[in-house]
């Protein structure tokens, strides 16, 4: 068997080989003999099926399995010769050539991508200067006033008037499509906050101006992307009755309010609450500062400073992803022009190459930083984040997790969490905390 394995650079290698017809036939015999000992075939006792019968009945499948086994042997021999461990592979090896010759031999070529060797150098010296973010006292007071407003009870307004923005309109409603009531479109004495955007677009605006005990037909169109497919894009008429208008009373900010907001604090006061809110707001401000300013600046500096080879298959995947996203925004005429001229597609790919290479480079740098800093994120942590975000948006956590698993999003989510964790650690060290 002819064989050659060579490195293109630190991150890429190519294995070429000619698998002989004899090697394939030998593999077929081996697989057929093994199958004959376990196979059930009518007319023969189990384990006594003649090899010739197995070959006759399953010839094409045996050849396919034999060729696959021979290909794996070529790959394993190549990895051994190149001294590349399985855990160092990036993505699946790509079979870029598999030519069956007239004499029964097969010419194969396999492209290998492996993790690049990255010398981070003095990466901590490149961490940008970090400022300690302060929070204005007025911002703290405004946050507490907003909390008091939200926690205040709803009260019926003292004088009757028309509904306005910010009111809670207590309504009965029932929805109809083509004159037929639909499931989930009916409620009684429902307190709808006007301006919250919680109902179908256009619904709340039509409640403004209604008076007590007034009845009205509210006509809206369900969005095309509405989750209930039978209603998506349909026009609906809601028969609405307004019973009363409620509003939130101005919540009093005192020590009792502080105890309510801090149930874990036994002797909470307004000052305790202010201190807690200041701490929370400082964390929020720091997170935004790190995320929006410092992290991009630091990663850009590392991408520009560090030099190492990139796996071409991963770069190509990133280009394809960016290209697909770009095509989705194009008109039919633009897409047709691309289909008619392949050179335009290649031109677009080259335009996207630099950003794709920088994105892939940043991913490997983050991985190297995490190893250098001993930062890890467990699968349990990823699940917890997904569950928390699902609950925050009113979705079923298990359904969201399953959807992400099926779409293959979990590795990207984990990498994003690792990136956040390791860069926050470095920036906190620079800040001196």
N, C-alpha and C positions, 0 to 999 in steps of 0.2 A: 504494500500500500504506500503510494507516494504521500508525503506529509511535510507541511511547513507551518511553523507558528512564529510570528514576529510581532514585535511591538511597533506601532506607528509613533506613539509617544507614551508618556506615563499613564494616560487615561484610556488609550485605545490600542487594540491589537486585532490582527487578522489571522485566522487559521485557514489554510487551504489543504485539500487532500483529494486523492482519487481512491474511492472505495472500490475494490476489485469485485468482479462478479462472483468469484469464488467465496469471498468473505460474506457476501449477501446470502448465497446458497447455503453456506455452512450455518449461518444464523437461522435461516428458514428451517433447516433440519433440526437444529437445537430446540427451537420454539415448538415445532410440530411434535417432536418426541416428548416434550414436557406436557403438551396439551393432550396427547394420546393417552397419558396415564390418568388423567382426571376427567376427561370428556365423556358425556353421555350421548351415544349415538344409537338410534333404534336398530336392532339386529345384532348388536355387539354388547358383550358384558362390559361394565364400567372398568376402565383401566386396561382393556384388551382391544381397543380400537386400533386397527392398523394405521401406521404413519401415512401410508399412501392414500387412505381414505380421508384422513385429516387434510392432507395437501390438496386433494381433489375438491373437497367441499369448501375449504377456507383459503384457497390459494392466494387470492388478492389481499386478504386481510393479513395473512402470514407474511407476505412480501412487504406490506406496509409496515408491520411491526418490526421486521428484520432490518429494513432500511432505517427506521427510527432508532433502533438499537445501535446500528453502525454509526449513525450520526452522533449519538450520545458518546460513543467510544472516542470518536474524533475530537469532540468537545472536551471530554475529560483528559485525554492525552495532551491536548493543546494547553489547557489550564495548568496541568502539571509541569509542562515544559516551560511555560511562561511564568510559573510560580505565582499564579493568581488564585487566591482562595475563594470559595463560593460566597462567603460573606462580604467579599470586596467587590463582587459584581454589582453593577448598577443597571437595573432593568434586565430584560430577557436578552440573551445572545440572539443576534439576528442572522438568519440563514439568507445570505444575499445571492447564493448560487446553489442550484441543485439540478444538475444536468445529467440525465441518463444517456449513456452512449450506446451505440449499436452493439458493442461487444458485451453489454450488461454491466459495465463499470459505471460509477457515478462520480462526476466532478462536483465537489462541494466547496463553498466558502462561507465562513462564519465570522461575523464581526463581533468583537467583545468590547464592552465598555466597563471600566472599573473605576473605583473611587480614586481621585487624583491625590498625590502626596502634596500636602499644603504646609509650607513653612510660614507660620503666622508671624514670626519675628517678634518684635516688641509691640504687640497689638494694643497693649494698655496705654502706650504712649500716644496712640492715635485717637483715644477716647476724647471727644470734645469737652470743653469747659462746661460745667453744670452749675446753674444758678438755683438757689433755694427759692421756690415760689411762695410768695406770701399771699394772703387772702384779705381783701379789704373788709373792714368791720361792717360797712353798709351792705356788702354782698351777703354776709352771714345773717344780718338782720332780715334781709329780703327773703332768704331761704327759709328762715324760721316763720316769717309771716305767711309764706306760701304753704308751709306745713300746717300752720294753724287754720288757714282757710280750707285746706283739703280735709282736715280732720273734723271741722265744724259740722254740726248736724244740719240737715235740710229743714227749712221752715217755710210754711205757707206765707206768701206775701200778704201784708196787712191790707192793702187796697187792690181792688181788681184793676188790671190794666192789660194791654196786649203783650204777647210774648216778644222778648228781645234776646239778642245774643248774650250768652252766659247764663240764661235761665235754665232751670230744670222744669220742663213741661211734662206734667203727668197726663199721659194720653192712653186711650184705647186705640188699637189699630188692627186692621185685617187687610192682607194683601191679596190681589187677584191678578191672574194673567189670563188674558182672553176670556174674562168673565168667570174664571174658575179659581176658587180659593186654593192656595198652595200650602204645603206643610211647612210649619215653622214661621209663617207670616202673620201670626196673630198673637196679641198680648193685651192685657188689661191693666190699667193703672201703672203704666210703665214710665219711670222718671227719666226722660231723655234730656241729656245736657246739650243744649243748643250751641253748636260751634265745636263740639268734641270730634266730629268727623267719624263717629262710631256707627252711623247708619249709611245706607246707600247714598252715593253722591247726589245732591239735589234735594234730599228728603228734609233735612233739618232747616234749610233755607226757606222751604215752603211753610214751615210751622211758625216762622217769625210773623208777627202781626195777628195771629189768631187770638180770639177772646174766649172767656170762660164759657163752657158748654157748647162752643161752636163746633159744627161738623164740617169736614172738608175732604175732598178727594185730592190726594197727593199723587201726582204722576211722575214716575221715575223710570230710568232704564238701567237694568243690572249691567255691571261691567262685563266685557267679553271674557275677562279672566276670572269671573266669579267662581268660587269653589264648588257651588252646586250647579253642575253642568246643565241641568234641565231648565235653569233660570238664566244662565249666562247669555247676555245680549238681548234679553227679552224686556219689553215694556210692561210695567206693572202699575196698577192703580191701588193705592192704599186708602181705605176709608178710615179717617182719623177723627176722633172726638177729644177735645181738650177739656179736662176736668178742673185742673188748677195749675198755678204756677208756684214753684218753690225756688228758694235761693238759699245759699249758704250764709249763715250769720257770721259776722266777724268773730273769729275765735279769740278768746282772751289768752294772752301769753303770760302765764304765771308758773309758780312751782308745781301746781297740780298738772298743768299741761306738760311740763318737763318730765314729770314722773310717768305720765301716759306715753310719752314719746320714747322714754328710756326705761322700759319695764324691768331691765336687769339691774338698774341702779337704785339701791334702797333709799338713799337720801338725795335724790336728784333735785337740782334747782335750775333756774333759768341760766345761771352762769355755767353749770355743768353741761347743759344742753348746748350752749354756745361753744364751749370748748370742744365738744364732740363734733358739732357741725363744722367748726373750723378745721379740725383734724381731717374730717371726711372731704371737705372741699379742697384742702391742700393736696390730699392724695389724688383727687380727680384732676386738679390743675397739673400736678406732676406727671400723671399718666398721659395726659394730652400733650404736654410739653415734650416728654420722652418720645411718644408715638409720632407726633407731627413734625418735630424739629430735629431732635438729637439722633434718633435711630436712623432716619434716612441719611443724615449727614455722615454718621459714623460708617454705615454700610457702604456708602458711595466712596468714602476715603479708602476703606479696605479693598473694595473692588478695583480701584485705580492703582493702589500700591502693590497688591499681591499678584504675583505672576505664577500661573500653573496651567497645565493642559486640562481641557474640558472634554468629557465624553461626547463625541459628535452625535450619537443617537439621541441623547437627552436634549442637546441643543436643538436638534431637528424636531423633536417632539414639542418643545417650547415654541418654536417657530410655527409649527402646524396649528397649535392651540391659538396663538395670536392671529394667524391668518384666518382661521375659521371664525373667530370673533369679529374680525374686520369684514369678512364676506357677509356676515349677518346684517351689517349696517348698510350694505350696498344695494343699489336699485337693480331691477331686473336687467336693464340695459347694460349696466356696468358688469354684472355677472356674465351676461352673454358675451361681452367683449373679452373677458378673461377666458371663457371656454373656447373662443375662436383663435386666441393668440396665447400659446403656452409661455412665450417669453415674458409676457406681462406678469404672469404668476411668479416666475422666477425673479423678476425685478422686485415684486412685492416682498418675496421671501428675503431677498438681500437687504431690503430696507428695514425689515424686522429683525435681522440677524444680531445686530449689536445689542439691542435691548434684551433679546433672548439670551445671548451669551452672558450679559451682566446679571440677569435674573438667575440663571443656572449657577453662575459663579458665586453669587451672594448666598444661595442655598448651601453650597459646599462649605463656604466660609463659616456660616452659622453653625453647621454641623461640627466643624473643627473647633470653633470657639466653645461650644457646649462640652466637647470632650476635654478641652484644656481646662475648663472651669468646673468640671464635674457636675454639669447641669443635666438633669434627666426629667422627662415627663412620662408618667405611667399611663397605661391604657385606661385605668380607673379615673385618673384626672381628666382625661379627654372626655370620658363618658359623663363625668360630673358637670363639666362645662356645657356639654350639649343638653343635658337634662335641665340645667339652670336656665339657659337661654330659651329652651322650649317652654318652660313654665312661665317665663317672663312674657312670652308672646301668646300665651293661652293655647299652646299646642300640646299634643300627647307626646311626652318625652320618648317613649319606646318606639312610637311611629317615626319620629324624627331620626332617632338613632339608626333604625332599620333602613330608612331612606338614604342616609349618609353612607352606611355600610355598603348598600347595593350600588351606589354611585361611585364608590371608591374614594370618598372624600376624607376618610379618617387619617391617613398618613399626612395629608396636607394640613389638616387641623392640628395634628400633633406637632408638625414642624413649625407652624405659626406660633404655637404655645412655647416651644423651646426657644424660638427666636426672641419672643417677648421676655421670657424668663432670664436668658443669659445676658441680653443687652441691658435689661433693667438692673441686673446684678452689677455689671461693669459701671453703669452710670451712677448707681448708688454708692459704689466704692469711690468714684471720683468726687461725688458730693460730700463724702466723708461720713456716710451713715451706714 
